[in-house]
Amino acid sequence: MFRGATVVTGDPVLGVRPETDVLVAGPVIRAVGRNLSVPDDAAVIHARGSILMPGMIDTHRHMWQTVLRGVGAEWTLHNYLHWIYQEWARHWRPEDVYAGNYLSMVEAIDSGVTTSLDWSHGLRTPDHADAAVDALVDSGGRARLAYGNIFAAPQDWVTGGDVDRLLRERFPSRDRLVTLQLAWDGGGSDPAFPEGPAWEFARDRDLPVTLHAGVWGHPRDVAIKNLHDNGCLLPTNTYVHAASLADESYRMIADSGGNVSIAPESELNAGQGYPPTGRVRAHGIPVSLSTDTSVWWSADMFAAMRAALNADRAMGHLMAHRAGRTVINNDLRTEDVVHQATQAGADALGLGDRLGSITPGKLADLVLLRTDTPSMVPLSDPHHQIVFQATRAEVDTVMVNGRVLKHAGRLRTPNATRARHLAEAARDHIRAAVGEEQWTRALEPPGYEVE
């Protein structure tokens, strides 16, 4: 039982409820209301003055890369593709994938992210795939393994047998904390559409696909057209970034019922294109938020919400000023980006009927934020302050599936000390494998260049 919180339910009927109780029984939210009665032996978290919100959902995070946190802070997308895709990814051992995934889940849970999509495109062997699954399961959090492999074309690795092995051995049921889908860089410019067998495989097994799409300098609109022409613009598709597309591509995605995952810190820094929240919203395409990779950025969903709102509003002002006008009222609001970080993420994963809002009958993935800190007091409007004032430091309690994983600001599980030791060992291995000269050059790439 959470007693007396300001409850940001995310439910369109329940709305924001001051001084409200939330009753959890087992993994399920049973009731939302005032002065709820509970059994004498119920555990009570006294939450008066705090904000209770749905757990945040990150729909695109390359967890395996977390062991190189901060290495790419100065990188562009060109640098990233060179150093990670072409040079370094082959040095990840299965234990390094485990370390990255485990650390990333520790960080996610600690910061109020109760569900993470692990965009795991470094799974070049079955052992790497098992290590990724093991780490997600061992964390105790909720996760979606998006199986990927940058070392081979999707039509080769998807149908090669390991995905079926995982379905048989590791994912016999979809009613688990960790579930499976597929991830690859989408489309391509070949009209013969060689990726077709991978898409057929995904449809046959009812596995959703998340794909990098609309990335500047890579097949953009032709990839969306290829998917459309081959019947692969599916309603379960998530298009990551989608930042460099023409209106016709957005219309095709909208008509298909697909959704977009925007990683605003990534798009603003790396060069995939400007965060397309306004253009995507204008076409009625659902938007969720994501953090991309800790090689560059913060893996912080509070930062993602702020960056999304800042980028959208900045573009609105810029376009108005170019036309000699002034924006009087902002379009995208704080409540909208909280929705994108919670319910929209659940919807993108096909879990919207089970997650994303504090609604009786849904699973109890909940986050309690302190509001007595210098950055949060006094509380005026919870949506406003979740987005513009709250930080990871305010995350007091995190519950996943009715189980408390963090309380009073301290992780109960998973083990943060173990995560640190594993990650440091993995970083040291990769650093030694690439050599000091290459490591040093990668940390400080040359200055501004344009091709």
C-alpha positions, 0 to 999 in steps of 0.5 A, a space after each residue: 500500500 502507498 498511502 497519501 501520495 499525489 498520484 499521477 495515474 496516467 489514466 485518462 479517467 482517474 487523472 491526478 489524484 492528491 492525497 490518494 492511496 494505491 493498493 497493490 496485491 501480488 503483482 497487480 494494482 487493486 485499488 486507487 482511492 482515499 482512505 483505503 482499508 488494508 489487511 493488518 499485515 499489509 506493508 505500508 509505504 507512507 507517501 504523503 507529500 510525494 509523487 507516485 507515477 507509473 514506472 517509466 518505459 525506455 523503448 530503445 537502449 543499447 544495454 551491451 554498450 554500457 560498459 563503455 559509458 561516456 567514451 563517445 561523448 564527443 562523437 557524431 554518428 559517423 564516429 559511432 559507426 566507425 568505432 563501435 560497428 566497424 572496430 570494437 564490437 567484435 571484442 565483446 565477449 559474452 561476459 561483457 554483454 552480460 556486464 553491460 546489460 546487468 549494469 544498464 538494468 541496475 541504472 534503469 531500476 535505480 532511476 525509475 525505469 521499470 521496463 527497458 527494451 534492450 536493443 541488443 545488436 551485438 549478439 553474434 553468437 548463441 553464447 552472447 544471446 544467452 548472456 544478454 538474457 541472463 543479465 536481464 533476468 538476474 536484475 529482477 526488472 522488466 525487460 524486452 530483449 530485442 535480439 539483433 546482430 550487426 555482424 550479419 544481414 537479418 535474412 541470415 541471422 534471424 532464420 539461422 536457428 538461434 531465435 527459435 532456440 531462444 523461443 523454445 528454451 528461454 521464452 516458452 511463455 510471454 507472461 514473464 518479466 523478460 520477453 523477446 522481439 527482434 531488432 535490425 537496421 531497417 529496409 535498405 535500398 535494394 528493390 529486391 528486398 533481401 530482408 524479406 525472409 526475416 520479416 516473414 519469420 517475425 510475422 510467423 512467430 508473432 515477434 514485433 520488430 524494432 528498427 533504426 529508420 529515418 537516419 540521415 546518411 542511410 537509406 531513409 524514405 526508400 527503406 520505408 517504401 520497400 517495407 510498404 511495397 512488401 507488406 512489412 509496414 506492420 502495426 507492431 513495428 517501432 521506428 527508432 529515430 525516424 528523424 530524416 523522413 519525407 511526409 509521405 513516409 510518415 503518412 505510410 507509417 501512420 496508415 500502418 499503425 506503427 509507432 516511433 521511438 524518439 531518443 532526443 539526446 541522441 538525435 540532437 547530438 549524433 546527427 540522425 536528424 532533428 528530433 521529429 516530435 512535431 512532424 510525427 505528432 502532426 501525422 498522428 503517429 504514437 511517440 515513445 521515448 528512449 535513451 539510445 546508448 550510454 557510450 554517449 548519453 545519460 540513459 536518464 528518462 527525465 533527461 529524455 523528457 526534457 530534451 524532447 520538450 526542449 527540442 520541440 519547443 525550440 523548433 516551434 519558436 525558430 519556425 515562428 521567428 523565421 516567419 516573423 511571428 511569435 509563439 503565444 502558447 506552446 503545443 507540446 506539454 509536460 503531460 504529453 512527454 510524461 505520457 510518452 515516457 510511460 503509457 506510450 512506451 507500454 503501447 509500443 511494446 504491445 503491453 499497454 493493457 498491462 502497463 503504463 498507468 496506475 489503473 486497477 487491474 494493471 501490473 504494479 510497476 510504480 515509482 515514488 518521487 520525493 518532493 521535499 528536496 531543494 529542487 522539488 519543493 514546493 510542489 505546485 504541479 506534478 507533471 510540470 515538476 516531473 519533467 523540469 525539476 525531478 532528477 534521478 536523485 528524487 527516485 525514492 521507491 521503485 516497484 516492479 510487478 508488485 515487488 519493491 526493488 528500491 526503497 528510501 533511496 537505496 537499491 534492494 536488488 539488483 546488486 550495484 556493487 556487483 554491476 560496477 565490478 563486472 563493468 569495470 572488468 569488461 571495460 578494461 578487457 575491451 580497452 586492452 583489446 583495442 590498444 591505447 593508441 586507438 582508445 585515445 584517438 577515439 575519445 578525442 576525435 578531430 574537430 569540425 568537419 563536413 562531408 
